[in-house]
Amino acid sequence: MIHTSYTVGISTGEYKALQYVMVDQKDWIENALKNRARIAADEIQNLYTSYKIAKGEAITAIGSTEIIEAAYSEGVIGIAT
């Protein structure tokens, strides 16, 4: 399921430089974003789990998306500014 898509503009020179070092620029950026999101999701899940354990509360959120949403709604994390 796609929630958001991004379009990135690069110059012709940047594009040609990337052609020298990678076969598929789109796949590379997609993998980089997805991996960073995975790392952030793991961190949020760990923070939320520790938070709930420290408070002696049950974790009722099931699945990574629900845990991330709960972490936001309960103030465990916030949007980076």
mmCIF file of the N, C-alpha and C atoms, coordinates in Angstrom:
data_MODEL
# 
_entry.id   MODEL 
# 
loop_
_atom_site.group_PDB 
_atom_site.id 
_atom_site.type_symbol 
_atom_site.label_atom_id 
_atom_site.label_alt_id 
_atom_site.label_comp_id 
_atom_site.label_asym_id 
_atom_site.label_entity_id 
_atom_site.label_seq_id 
_atom_site.pdbx_PDB_ins_code 
_atom_site.Cartn_x 
_atom_site.Cartn_y 
_atom_site.Cartn_z 
_atom_site.occupancy 
_atom_site.B_iso_or_equiv 
_atom_site.pdbx_formal_charge 
_atom_site.auth_seq_id 
_atom_site.auth_comp_id 
_atom_site.auth_asym_id 
_atom_site.auth_atom_id 
_atom_site.pdbx_PDB_model_num 
ATOM 1   N N  . MET A 1 1  ? 0.840  -1.175 0.000   1.00 0.00 ? 1  MET A N  1 
ATOM 2   C CA . MET A 1 1  ? 0.000  0.000  0.000   1.00 0.00 ? 1  MET A CA 1 
ATOM 3   C C  . MET A 1 1  ? 0.889  1.244  0.000   1.00 0.00 ? 1  MET A C  1 
ATOM 4   N N  . ILE A 1 2  ? 0.658  2.122  -0.929  1.00 0.00 ? 2  ILE A N  1 
ATOM 5   C CA . ILE A 1 2  ? 1.454  3.347  -1.013  1.00 0.00 ? 2  ILE A CA 1 
ATOM 6   C C  . ILE A 1 2  ? 0.697  4.473  -0.338  1.00 0.00 ? 2  ILE A C  1 
ATOM 7   N N  . HIS A 1 3  ? 1.345  5.106  0.625   1.00 0.00 ? 3  HIS A N  1 
ATOM 8   C CA . HIS A 1 3  ? 0.745  6.250  1.293   1.00 0.00 ? 3  HIS A CA 1 
ATOM 9   C C  . HIS A 1 3  ? 1.200  7.549  0.653   1.00 0.00 ? 3  HIS A C  1 
ATOM 10  N N  . THR A 1 4  ? 2.464  7.650  0.371   1.00 0.00 ? 4  THR A N  1 
ATOM 11  C CA . THR A 1 4  ? 3.033  8.867  -0.185  1.00 0.00 ? 4  THR A CA 1 
ATOM 12  C C  . THR A 1 4  ? 4.053  8.492  -1.242  1.00 0.00 ? 4  THR A C  1 
ATOM 13  N N  . SER A 1 5  ? 4.121  9.297  -2.288  1.00 0.00 ? 5  SER A N  1 
ATOM 14  C CA . SER A 1 5  ? 5.181  9.113  -3.263  1.00 0.00 ? 5  SER A CA 1 
ATOM 15  C C  . SER A 1 5  ? 5.916  10.434 -3.413  1.00 0.00 ? 5  SER A C  1 
ATOM 16  N N  . TYR A 1 6  ? 7.171  10.360 -3.789  1.00 0.00 ? 6  TYR A N  1 
ATOM 17  C CA . TYR A 1 6  ? 8.009  11.541 -3.930  1.00 0.00 ? 6  TYR A CA 1 
ATOM 18  C C  . TYR A 1 6  ? 8.565  11.601 -5.344  1.00 0.00 ? 6  TYR A C  1 
ATOM 19  N N  . THR A 1 7  ? 8.698  12.792 -5.845  1.00 0.00 ? 7  THR A N  1 
ATOM 20  C CA . THR A 1 7  ? 9.382  13.018 -7.107  1.00 0.00 ? 7  THR A CA 1 
ATOM 21  C C  . THR A 1 7  ? 10.594 13.882 -6.797  1.00 0.00 ? 7  THR A C  1 
ATOM 22  N N  . VAL A 1 8  ? 11.752 13.443 -7.230  1.00 0.00 ? 8  VAL A N  1 
ATOM 23  C CA . VAL A 1 8  ? 12.986 14.164 -6.952  1.00 0.00 ? 8  VAL A CA 1 
ATOM 24  C C  . VAL A 1 8  ? 13.566 14.641 -8.273  1.00 0.00 ? 8  VAL A C  1 
ATOM 25  N N  . GLY A 1 9  ? 13.869 15.911 -8.352  1.00 0.00 ? 9  GLY A N  1 
ATOM 26  C CA . GLY A 1 9  ? 14.477 16.458 -9.548  1.00 0.00 ? 9  GLY A CA 1 
ATOM 27  C C  . GLY A 1 9  ? 15.986 16.569 -9.383  1.00 0.00 ? 9  GLY A C  1 
ATOM 28  N N  . ILE A 1 10 ? 16.714 16.095 -10.363 1.00 0.00 ? 10 ILE A N  1 
ATOM 29  C CA . ILE A 1 10 ? 18.169 16.234 -10.360 1.00 0.00 ? 10 ILE A CA 1 
ATOM 30  C C  . ILE A 1 10 ? 18.595 16.774 -11.720 1.00 0.00 ? 10 ILE A C  1 
ATOM 31  N N  . SER A 1 11 ? 19.743 17.364 -11.724 1.00 0.00 ? 11 SER A N  1 
ATOM 32  C CA . SER A 1 11 ? 20.244 17.931 -12.981 1.00 0.00 ? 11 SER A CA 1 
ATOM 33  C C  . SER A 1 11 ? 20.725 16.815 -13.906 1.00 0.00 ? 11 SER A C  1 
ATOM 34  N N  . THR A 1 12 ? 20.928 17.162 -15.145 1.00 0.00 ? 12 THR A N  1 
ATOM 35  C CA . THR A 1 12 ? 21.458 16.205 -16.112 1.00 0.00 ? 12 THR A CA 1 
ATOM 36  C C  . THR A 1 12 ? 22.826 15.707 -15.660 1.00 0.00 ? 12 THR A C  1 
ATOM 37  N N  . GLY A 1 13 ? 23.642 16.610 -15.156 1.00 0.00 ? 13 GLY A N  1 
ATOM 38  C CA . GLY A 1 13 ? 24.967 16.213 -14.678 1.00 0.00 ? 13 GLY A CA 1 
ATOM 39  C C  . GLY A 1 13 ? 24.886 15.243 -13.513 1.00 0.00 ? 13 GLY A C  1 
ATOM 40  N N  . GLU A 1 14 ? 23.980 15.511 -12.569 1.00 0.00 ? 14 GLU A N  1 
ATOM 41  C CA . GLU A 1 14 ? 23.802 14.607 -11.435 1.00 0.00 ? 14 GLU A CA 1 
ATOM 42  C C  . GLU A 1 14 ? 23.321 13.242 -11.910 1.00 0.00 ? 14 GLU A C  1 
ATOM 43  N N  . TYR A 1 15 ? 22.378 13.235 -12.848 1.00 0.00 ? 15 TYR A N  1 
ATOM 44  C CA . TYR A 1 15 ? 21.864 11.981 -13.394 1.00 0.00 ? 15 TYR A CA 1 
ATOM 45  C C  . TYR A 1 15 ? 22.974 11.169 -14.056 1.00 0.00 ? 15 TYR A C  1 
ATOM 46  N N  . LYS A 1 16 ? 23.767 11.839 -14.871 1.00 0.00 ? 16 LYS A N  1 
ATOM 47  C CA . LYS A 1 16 ? 24.855 11.144 -15.560 1.00 0.00 ? 16 LYS A CA 1 
ATOM 48  C C  . LYS A 1 16 ? 25.913 10.645 -14.579 1.00 0.00 ? 16 LYS A C  1 
ATOM 49  N N  . ALA A 1 17 ? 26.180 11.426 -13.538 1.00 0.00 ? 17 ALA A N  1 
ATOM 50  C CA . ALA A 1 17 ? 27.130 10.981 -12.516 1.00 0.00 ? 17 ALA A CA 1 
ATOM 51  C C  . ALA A 1 17 ? 26.611 9.735  -11.807 1.00 0.00 ? 17 ALA A C  1 
ATOM 52  N N  . LEU A 1 18 ? 25.315 9.709  -11.499 1.00 0.00 ? 18 LEU A N  1 
ATOM 53  C CA . LEU A 1 18 ? 24.733 8.531  -10.850 1.00 0.00 ? 18 LEU A CA 1 
ATOM 54  C C  . LEU A 1 18 ? 24.761 7.310  -11.761 1.00 0.00 ? 18 LEU A C  1 
ATOM 55  N N  . GLN A 1 19 ? 24.602 7.513  -13.061 1.00 0.00 ? 19 GLN A N  1 
ATOM 56  C CA . GLN A 1 19 ? 24.679 6.393  -13.995 1.00 0.00 ? 19 GLN A CA 1 
ATOM 57  C C  . GLN A 1 19 ? 26.035 5.704  -13.927 1.00 0.00 ? 19 GLN A C  1 
ATOM 58  N N  . TYR A 1 20 ? 27.049 6.447  -13.563 1.00 0.00 ? 20 TYR A N  1 
ATOM 59  C CA . TYR A 1 20 ? 28.394 5.889  -13.457 1.00 0.00 ? 20 TYR A CA 1 
ATOM 60  C C  . TYR A 1 20 ? 28.529 4.954  -12.261 1.00 0.00 ? 20 TYR A C  1 
ATOM 61  N N  . VAL A 1 21 ? 27.793 5.228  -11.169 1.00 0.00 ? 21 VAL A N  1 
ATOM 62  C CA . VAL A 1 21 ? 27.993 4.466  -9.933  1.00 0.00 ? 21 VAL A CA 1 
ATOM 63  C C  . VAL A 1 21 ? 26.866 3.506  -9.576  1.00 0.00 ? 21 VAL A C  1 
ATOM 64  N N  . MET A 1 22 ? 25.741 3.563  -10.286 1.00 0.00 ? 22 MET A N  1 
ATOM 65  C CA . MET A 1 22 ? 24.650 2.651  -9.962  1.00 0.00 ? 22 MET A CA 1 
ATOM 66  C C  . MET A 1 22 ? 23.848 2.293  -11.201 1.00 0.00 ? 22 MET A C  1 
ATOM 67  N N  . VAL A 1 23 ? 23.304 1.088  -11.184 1.00 0.00 ? 23 VAL A N  1 
ATOM 68  C CA . VAL A 1 23 ? 22.562 0.586  -12.326 1.00 0.00 ? 23 VAL A CA 1 
ATOM 69  C C  . VAL A 1 23 ? 21.173 1.229  -12.395 1.00 0.00 ? 23 VAL A C  1 
ATOM 70  N N  . ASP A 1 24 ? 20.481 1.304  -11.270 1.00 0.00 ? 24 ASP A N  1 
ATOM 71  C CA . ASP A 1 24 ? 19.108 1.810  -11.264 1.00 0.00 ? 24 ASP A CA 1 
ATOM 72  C C  . ASP A 1 24 ? 18.931 2.810  -10.136 1.00 0.00 ? 24 ASP A C  1 
ATOM 73  N N  . GLN A 1 25 ? 18.920 4.079  -10.484 1.00 0.00 ? 25 GLN A N  1 
ATOM 74  C CA . GLN A 1 25 ? 18.829 5.146  -9.480  1.00 0.00 ? 25 GLN A CA 1 
ATOM 75  C C  . GLN A 1 25 ? 17.509 5.090  -8.713  1.00 0.00 ? 25 GLN A C  1 
ATOM 76  N N  . LYS A 1 26 ? 16.420 4.775  -9.400  1.00 0.00 ? 26 LYS A N  1 
ATOM 77  C CA . LYS A 1 26 ? 15.105 4.700  -8.749  1.00 0.00 ? 26 LYS A CA 1 
ATOM 78  C C  . LYS A 1 26 ? 15.101 3.610  -7.686  1.00 0.00 ? 26 LYS A C  1 
ATOM 79  N N  . ASP A 1 27 ? 15.618 2.437  -8.012  1.00 0.00 ? 27 ASP A N  1 
ATOM 80  C CA . ASP A 1 27 ? 15.682 1.354  -7.032  1.00 0.00 ? 27 ASP A CA 1 
ATOM 81  C C  . ASP A 1 27 ? 16.545 1.743  -5.845  1.00 0.00 ? 27 ASP A C  1 
ATOM 82  N N  . TRP A 1 28 ? 17.653 2.416  -6.105  1.00 0.00 ? 28 TRP A N  1 
ATOM 83  C CA . TRP A 1 28 ? 18.559 2.809  -5.034  1.00 0.00 ? 28 TRP A CA 1 
ATOM 84  C C  . TRP A 1 28 ? 17.869 3.749  -4.055  1.00 0.00 ? 28 TRP A C  1 
ATOM 85  N N  . ILE A 1 29 ? 17.211 4.799  -4.559  1.00 0.00 ? 29 ILE A N  1 
ATOM 86  C CA . ILE A 1 29 ? 16.567 5.758  -3.665  1.00 0.00 ? 29 ILE A CA 1 
ATOM 87  C C  . ILE A 1 29 ? 15.387 5.128  -2.943  1.00 0.00 ? 29 ILE A C  1 
ATOM 88  N N  . GLU A 1 30 ? 14.662 4.245  -3.641  1.00 0.00 ? 30 GLU A N  1 
ATOM 89  C CA . GLU A 1 30 ? 13.549 3.536  -3.005  1.00 0.00 ? 30 GLU A CA 1 
ATOM 90  C C  . GLU A 1 30 ? 14.054 2.686  -1.842  1.00 0.00 ? 30 GLU A C  1 
ATOM 91  N N  . ASN A 1 31 ? 15.144 1.947  -2.081  1.00 0.00 ? 31 ASN A N  1 
ATOM 92  C CA . ASN A 1 31 ? 15.723 1.115  -1.024  1.00 0.00 ? 31 ASN A CA 1 
ATOM 93  C C  . ASN A 1 31 ? 16.242 1.954  0.134   1.00 0.00 ? 31 ASN A C  1 
ATOM 94  N N  . ALA A 1 32 ? 16.868 3.095  -0.174  1.00 0.00 ? 32 ALA A N  1 
ATOM 95  C CA . ALA A 1 32 ? 17.391 3.961  0.884   1.00 0.00 ? 32 ALA A CA 1 
ATOM 96  C C  . ALA A 1 32 ? 16.261 4.484  1.766   1.00 0.00 ? 32 ALA A C  1 
ATOM 97  N N  . LEU A 1 33 ? 15.172 4.945  1.164   1.00 0.00 ? 33 LEU A N  1 
ATOM 98  C CA . LEU A 1 33 ? 14.040 5.453  1.939   1.00 0.00 ? 33 LEU A CA 1 
ATOM 99  C C  . LEU A 1 33 ? 13.384 4.360  2.767   1.00 0.00 ? 33 LEU A C  1 
ATOM 100 N N  . LYS A 1 34 ? 13.159 3.210  2.140   1.00 0.00 ? 34 LYS A N  1 
ATOM 101 C CA . LYS A 1 34 ? 12.508 2.117  2.860   1.00 0.00 ? 34 LYS A CA 1 
ATOM 102 C C  . LYS A 1 34 ? 13.374 1.611  4.008   1.00 0.00 ? 34 LYS A C  1 
ATOM 103 N N  . ASN A 1 35 ? 14.682 1.557  3.810   1.00 0.00 ? 35 ASN A N  1 
ATOM 104 C CA . ASN A 1 35 ? 15.558 1.105  4.882   1.00 0.00 ? 35 ASN A CA 1 
ATOM 105 C C  . ASN A 1 35 ? 15.568 2.107  6.031   1.00 0.00 ? 35 ASN A C  1 
ATOM 106 N N  . ARG A 1 36 ? 15.595 3.414  5.724   1.00 0.00 ? 36 ARG A N  1 
ATOM 107 C CA . ARG A 1 36 ? 15.580 4.422  6.781   1.00 0.00 ? 36 ARG A CA 1 
ATOM 108 C C  . ARG A 1 36 ? 14.267 4.371  7.546   1.00 0.00 ? 36 ARG A C  1 
ATOM 109 N N  . ALA A 1 37 ? 13.165 4.144  6.827   1.00 0.00 ? 37 ALA A N  1 
ATOM 110 C CA . ALA A 1 37 ? 11.862 4.013  7.481   1.00 0.00 ? 37 ALA A CA 1 
ATOM 111 C C  . ALA A 1 37 ? 11.839 2.781  8.388   1.00 0.00 ? 37 ALA A C  1 
ATOM 112 N N  . ARG A 1 38 ? 12.447 1.693  7.936   1.00 0.00 ? 38 ARG A N  1 
ATOM 113 C CA . ARG A 1 38 ? 12.515 0.467  8.749   1.00 0.00 ? 38 ARG A CA 1 
ATOM 114 C C  . ARG A 1 38 ? 13.286 0.715  10.035  1.00 0.00 ? 38 ARG A C  1 
ATOM 115 N N  . ILE A 1 39 ? 14.413 1.408  9.918   1.00 0.00 ? 39 ILE A N  1 
ATOM 116 C CA . ILE A 1 39 ? 15.229 1.721  11.100  1.00 0.00 ? 39 ILE A CA 1 
ATOM 117 C C  . ILE A 1 39 ? 14.428 2.583  12.078  1.00 0.00 ? 39 ILE A C  1 
ATOM 118 N N  . ALA A 1 40 ? 13.737 3.603  11.546  1.00 0.00 ? 40 ALA A N  1 
ATOM 119 C CA . ALA A 1 40 ? 12.929 4.476  12.402  1.00 0.00 ? 40 ALA A CA 1 
ATOM 120 C C  . ALA A 1 40 ? 11.795 3.685  13.051  1.00 0.00 ? 40 ALA A C  1 
ATOM 121 N N  . ALA A 1 41 ? 11.141 2.804  12.303  1.00 0.00 ? 41 ALA A N  1 
ATOM 122 C CA . ALA A 1 41 ? 10.047 2.000  12.843  1.00 0.00 ? 41 ALA A CA 1 
ATOM 123 C C  . ALA A 1 41 ? 10.539 1.106  13.977  1.00 0.00 ? 41 ALA A C  1 
ATOM 124 N N  . ASP A 1 42 ? 11.689 0.475  13.796  1.00 0.00 ? 42 ASP A N  1 
ATOM 125 C CA . ASP A 1 42 ? 12.268 -0.360 14.856  1.00 0.00 ? 42 ASP A CA 1 
ATOM 126 C C  . ASP A 1 42 ? 12.541 0.468  16.108  1.00 0.00 ? 42 ASP A C  1 
ATOM 127 N N  . GLU A 1 43 ? 13.099 1.653  15.923  1.00 0.00 ? 43 GLU A N  1 
ATOM 128 C CA . GLU A 1 43 ? 13.403 2.528  17.051  1.00 0.00 ? 43 GLU A CA 1 
ATOM 129 C C  . GLU A 1 43 ? 12.121 2.951  17.774  1.00 0.00 ? 43 GLU A C  1 
ATOM 130 N N  . ILE A 1 44 ? 11.107 3.323  17.019  1.00 0.00 ? 44 ILE A N  1 
ATOM 131 C CA . ILE A 1 44 ? 9.834  3.740  17.620  1.00 0.00 ? 44 ILE A CA 1 
ATOM 132 C C  . ILE A 1 44 ? 9.203  2.584  18.391  1.00 0.00 ? 44 ILE A C  1 
ATOM 133 N N  . GLN A 1 45 ? 9.226  1.396  17.818  1.00 0.00 ? 45 GLN A N  1 
ATOM 134 C CA . GLN A 1 45 ? 8.647  0.238  18.502  1.00 0.00 ? 45 GLN A CA 1 
ATOM 135 C C  . GLN A 1 45 ? 9.377  -0.044 19.803  1.00 0.00 ? 45 GLN A C  1 
ATOM 136 N N  . ASN A 1 46 ? 10.697 0.083  19.793  1.00 0.00 ? 46 ASN A N  1 
ATOM 137 C CA . ASN A 1 46 ? 11.472 -0.120 21.020  1.00 0.00 ? 46 ASN A CA 1 
ATOM 138 C C  . ASN A 1 46 ? 11.163 0.955  22.055  1.00 0.00 ? 46 ASN A C  1 
ATOM 139 N N  . LEU A 1 47 ? 11.096 2.218  21.610  1.00 0.00 ? 47 LEU A N  1 
ATOM 140 C CA . LEU A 1 47 ? 10.763 3.320  22.531  1.00 0.00 ? 47 LEU A CA 1 
ATOM 141 C C  . LEU A 1 47 ? 9.378  3.122  23.134  1.00 0.00 ? 47 LEU A C  1 
ATOM 142 N N  . TYR A 1 48 ? 8.421  2.776  22.298  1.00 0.00 ? 48 TYR A N  1 
ATOM 143 C CA . TYR A 1 48 ? 7.045  2.605  22.769  1.00 0.00 ? 48 TYR A CA 1 
ATOM 144 C C  . TYR A 1 48 ? 6.939  1.431  23.740  1.00 0.00 ? 48 TYR A C  1 
ATOM 145 N N  . THR A 1 49 ? 7.589  0.332  23.408  1.00 0.00 ? 49 THR A N  1 
ATOM 146 C CA . THR A 1 49 ? 7.570  -0.841 24.291  1.00 0.00 ? 49 THR A CA 1 
ATOM 147 C C  . THR A 1 49 ? 8.181  -0.506 25.641  1.00 0.00 ? 49 THR A C  1 
ATOM 148 N N  . SER A 1 50 ? 9.321  0.165  25.639  1.00 0.00 ? 50 SER A N  1 
ATOM 149 C CA . SER A 1 50 ? 9.971  0.559  26.896  1.00 0.00 ? 50 SER A CA 1 
ATOM 150 C C  . SER A 1 50 ? 9.086  1.506  27.697  1.00 0.00 ? 50 SER A C  1 
ATOM 151 N N  . TYR A 1 51 ? 8.444  2.433  27.011  1.00 0.00 ? 51 TYR A N  1 
ATOM 152 C CA . TYR A 1 51 ? 7.540  3.397  27.654  1.00 0.00 ? 51 TYR A CA 1 
ATOM 153 C C  . TYR A 1 51 ? 6.388  2.681  28.351  1.00 0.00 ? 51 TYR A C  1 
ATOM 154 N N  . LYS A 1 52 ? 5.762  1.755  27.650  1.00 0.00 ? 52 LYS A N  1 
ATOM 155 C CA . LYS A 1 52 ? 4.620  1.039  28.221  1.00 0.00 ? 52 LYS A CA 1 
ATOM 156 C C  . LYS A 1 52 ? 5.059  0.140  29.382  1.00 0.00 ? 52 LYS A C  1 
ATOM 157 N N  . ILE A 1 53 ? 6.207  -0.505 29.252  1.00 0.00 ? 53 ILE A N  1 
ATOM 158 C CA . ILE A 1 53 ? 6.711  -1.357 30.339  1.00 0.00 ? 53 ILE A CA 1 
ATOM 159 C C  . ILE A 1 53 ? 7.016  -0.512 31.563  1.00 0.00 ? 53 ILE A C  1 
ATOM 160 N N  . ALA A 1 54 ? 7.654  0.639  31.367  1.00 0.00 ? 54 ALA A N  1 
ATOM 161 C CA . ALA A 1 54 ? 7.995  1.514  32.487  1.00 0.00 ? 54 ALA A CA 1 
ATOM 162 C C  . ALA A 1 54 ? 6.743  2.010  33.216  1.00 0.00 ? 54 ALA A C  1 
ATOM 163 N N  . LYS A 1 55 ? 5.659  2.190  32.484  1.00 0.00 ? 55 LYS A N  1 
ATOM 164 C CA . LYS A 1 55 ? 4.404  2.643  33.092  1.00 0.00 ? 55 LYS A CA 1 
ATOM 165 C C  . LYS A 1 55 ? 3.569  1.483  33.627  1.00 0.00 ? 55 LYS A C  1 
ATOM 166 N N  . GLY A 1 56 ? 3.999  0.249  33.352  1.00 0.00 ? 56 GLY A N  1 
ATOM 167 C CA . GLY A 1 56 ? 3.246  -0.923 33.784  1.00 0.00 ? 56 GLY A CA 1 
ATOM 168 C C  . GLY A 1 56 ? 1.935  -1.089 33.036  1.00 0.00 ? 56 GLY A C  1 
ATOM 169 N N  . GLU A 1 57 ? 1.903  -0.618 31.805  1.00 0.00 ? 57 GLU A N  1 
ATOM 170 C CA . GLU A 1 57 ? 0.681  -0.673 31.000  1.00 0.00 ? 57 GLU A CA 1 
ATOM 171 C C  . GLU A 1 57 ? 0.791  -1.734 29.915  1.00 0.00 ? 57 GLU A C  1 
ATOM 172 N N  . ALA A 1 58 ? -0.352 -2.287 29.559  1.00 0.00 ? 58 ALA A N  1 
ATOM 173 C CA . ALA A 1 58 ? -0.394 -3.278 28.485  1.00 0.00 ? 58 ALA A CA 1 
ATOM 174 C C  . ALA A 1 58 ? -0.208 -2.588 27.134  1.00 0.00 ? 58 ALA A C  1 
ATOM 175 N N  . ILE A 1 59 ? 0.390  -3.301 26.220  1.00 0.00 ? 59 ILE A N  1 
ATOM 176 C CA . ILE A 1 59 ? 0.523  -2.815 24.855  1.00 0.00 ? 59 ILE A CA 1 
ATOM 177 C C  . ILE A 1 59 ? -0.642 -3.414 24.066  1.00 0.00 ? 59 ILE A C  1 
ATOM 178 N N  . THR A 1 60 ? -1.565 -2.551 23.677  1.00 0.00 ? 60 THR A N  1 
ATOM 179 C CA . THR A 1 60 ? -2.753 -3.028 22.971  1.00 0.00 ? 60 THR A CA 1 
ATOM 180 C C  . THR A 1 60 ? -2.650 -2.824 21.464  1.00 0.00 ? 60 THR A C  1 
ATOM 181 N N  . ALA A 1 61 ? -1.695 -2.021 21.032  1.00 0.00 ? 61 ALA A N  1 
ATOM 182 C CA . ALA A 1 61 ? -1.482 -1.807 19.603  1.00 0.00 ? 61 ALA A CA 1 
ATOM 183 C C  . ALA A 1 61 ? -0.885 -3.073 19.004  1.00 0.00 ? 61 ALA A C  1 
ATOM 184 N N  . ILE A 1 62 ? -1.421 -3.486 17.868  1.00 0.00 ? 62 ILE A N  1 
ATOM 185 C CA . ILE A 1 62 ? -0.946 -4.695 17.213  1.00 0.00 ? 62 ILE A CA 1 
ATOM 186 C C  . ILE A 1 62 ? -0.426 -4.332 15.830  1.00 0.00 ? 62 ILE A C  1 
ATOM 187 N N  . GLY A 1 63 ? 0.815  -4.695 15.550  1.00 0.00 ? 63 GLY A N  1 
ATOM 188 C CA . GLY A 1 63 ? 1.423  -4.406 14.257  1.00 0.00 ? 63 GLY A CA 1 
ATOM 189 C C  . GLY A 1 63 ? 2.193  -3.102 14.302  1.00 0.00 ? 63 GLY A C  1 
ATOM 190 N N  . SER A 1 64 ? 3.156  -2.990 13.395  1.00 0.00 ? 64 SER A N  1 
ATOM 191 C CA . SER A 1 64 ? 4.061  -1.842 13.434  1.00 0.00 ? 64 SER A CA 1 
ATOM 192 C C  . SER A 1 64 ? 3.349  -0.517 13.191  1.00 0.00 ? 64 SER A C  1 
ATOM 193 N N  . THR A 1 65 ? 2.410  -0.463 12.257  1.00 0.00 ? 65 THR A N  1 
ATOM 194 C CA . THR A 1 65 ? 1.713  0.797  11.991  1.00 0.00 ? 65 THR A CA 1 
ATOM 195 C C  . THR A 1 65 ? 0.914  1.243  13.205  1.00 0.00 ? 65 THR A C  1 
ATOM 196 N N  . GLU A 1 66 ? 0.206  0.334  13.831  1.00 0.00 ? 66 GLU A N  1 
ATOM 197 C CA . GLU A 1 66 ? -0.567 0.686  15.030  1.00 0.00 ? 66 GLU A CA 1 
ATOM 198 C C  . GLU A 1 66 ? 0.340  1.136  16.167  1.00 0.00 ? 66 GLU A C  1 
ATOM 199 N N  . ILE A 1 67 ? 1.491  0.498  16.330  1.00 0.00 ? 67 ILE A N  1 
ATOM 200 C CA . ILE A 1 67 ? 2.419  0.899  17.390  1.00 0.00 ? 67 ILE A CA 1 
ATOM 201 C C  . ILE A 1 67 ? 2.954  2.292  17.110  1.00 0.00 ? 67 ILE A C  1 
ATOM 202 N N  . ILE A 1 68 ? 3.301  2.576  15.868  1.00 0.00 ? 68 ILE A N  1 
ATOM 203 C CA . ILE A 1 68 ? 3.807  3.898  15.506  1.00 0.00 ? 68 ILE A CA 1 
ATOM 204 C C  . ILE A 1 68 ? 2.734  4.951  15.754  1.00 0.00 ? 68 ILE A C  1 
ATOM 205 N N  . GLU A 1 69 ? 1.498  4.677  15.340  1.00 0.00 ? 69 GLU A N  1 
ATOM 206 C CA . GLU A 1 69 ? 0.403  5.620  15.567  1.00 0.00 ? 69 GLU A CA 1 
ATOM 207 C C  . GLU A 1 69 ? 0.155  5.833  17.057  1.00 0.00 ? 69 GLU A C  1 
ATOM 208 N N  . ALA A 1 70 ? 0.226  4.768  17.842  1.00 0.00 ? 70 ALA A N  1 
ATOM 209 C CA . ALA A 1 70 ? 0.039  4.884  19.288  1.00 0.00 ? 70 ALA A CA 1 
ATOM 210 C C  . ALA A 1 70 ? 1.170  5.714  19.920  1.00 0.00 ? 70 ALA A C  1 
ATOM 211 N N  . ALA A 1 71 ? 2.385  5.511  19.444  1.00 0.00 ? 71 ALA A N  1 
ATOM 212 C CA . ALA A 1 71 ? 3.521  6.273  19.976  1.00 0.00 ? 71 ALA A CA 1 
ATOM 213 C C  . ALA A 1 71 ? 3.322  7.761  19.728  1.00 0.00 ? 71 ALA A C  1 
ATOM 214 N N  . TYR A 1 72 ? 2.814  8.125  18.562  1.00 0.00 ? 72 TYR A N  1 
ATOM 215 C CA . TYR A 1 72 ? 2.500  9.530  18.287  1.00 0.00 ? 72 TYR A CA 1 
ATOM 216 C C  . TYR A 1 72 ? 1.374  10.020 19.183  1.00 0.00 ? 72 TYR A C  1 
ATOM 217 N N  . SER A 1 73 ? 0.275  9.273  19.230  1.00 0.00 ? 73 SER A N  1 
ATOM 218 C CA . SER A 1 73 ? -0.911 9.753  19.964  1.00 0.00 ? 73 SER A CA 1 
ATOM 219 C C  . SER A 1 73 ? -0.695 9.819  21.471  1.00 0.00 ? 73 SER A C  1 
ATOM 220 N N  . GLU A 1 74 ? 0.201  8.971  22.000  1.00 0.00 ? 74 GLU A N  1 
ATOM 221 C CA . GLU A 1 74 ? 0.476  8.994  23.433  1.00 0.00 ? 74 GLU A CA 1 
ATOM 222 C C  . GLU A 1 74 ? 1.649  9.903  23.784  1.00 0.00 ? 74 GLU A C  1 
ATOM 223 N N  . GLY A 1 75 ? 2.207  10.587 22.797  1.00 0.00 ? 75 GLY A N  1 
ATOM 224 C CA . GLY A 1 75 ? 3.269  11.550 23.058  1.00 0.00 ? 75 GLY A CA 1 
ATOM 225 C C  . GLY A 1 75 ? 4.647  10.950 23.294  1.00 0.00 ? 75 GLY A C  1 
ATOM 226 N N  . VAL A 1 76 ? 4.814  9.682  22.941  1.00 0.00 ? 76 VAL A N  1 
ATOM 227 C CA . VAL A 1 76 ? 6.115  9.046  23.098  1.00 0.00 ? 76 VAL A CA 1 
ATOM 228 C C  . VAL A 1 76 ? 7.099  9.632  22.081  1.00 0.00 ? 76 VAL A C  1 
ATOM 229 N N  . ILE A 1 77 ? 6.593  9.905  20.894  1.00 0.00 ? 77 ILE A N  1 
ATOM 230 C CA . ILE A 1 77 ? 7.406  10.512 19.829  1.00 0.00 ? 77 ILE A CA 1 
ATOM 231 C C  . ILE A 1 77 ? 6.627  11.678 19.224  1.00 0.00 ? 77 ILE A C  1 
ATOM 232 N N  . GLY A 1 78 ? 7.311  12.479 18.460  1.00 0.00 ? 78 GLY A N  1 
ATOM 233 C CA . GLY A 1 78 ? 6.672  13.576 17.754  1.00 0.00 ? 78 GLY A CA 1 
ATOM 234 C C  . GLY A 1 78 ? 7.297  13.725 16.376  1.00 0.00 ? 78 GLY A C  1 
ATOM 235 N N  . ILE A 1 79 ? 6.679  14.556 15.571  1.00 0.00 ? 79 ILE A N  1 
ATOM 236 C CA . ILE A 1 79 ? 7.182  14.802 14.224  1.00 0.00 ? 79 ILE A CA 1 
ATOM 237 C C  . ILE A 1 79 ? 8.454  15.656 14.321  1.00 0.00 ? 79 ILE A C  1 
ATOM 238 N N  . ALA A 1 80 ? 9.491  15.252 13.615  1.00 0.00 ? 80 ALA A N  1 
ATOM 239 C CA . ALA A 1 80 ? 10.762 15.974 13.629  1.00 0.00 ? 80 ALA A CA 1 
ATOM 240 C C  . ALA A 1 80 ? 10.552 17.375 13.082  1.00 0.00 ? 80 ALA A C  1 
ATOM 241 N N  . THR A 1 81 ? 11.183 18.319 13.740  1.00 0.00 ? 81 THR A N  1 
ATOM 242 C CA . THR A 1 81 ? 11.074 19.709 13.269  1.00 0.00 ? 81 THR A CA 1 
ATOM 243 C C  . THR A 1 81 ? 12.445 20.314 13.076  1.00 0.00 ? 81 THR A C  1 
# 
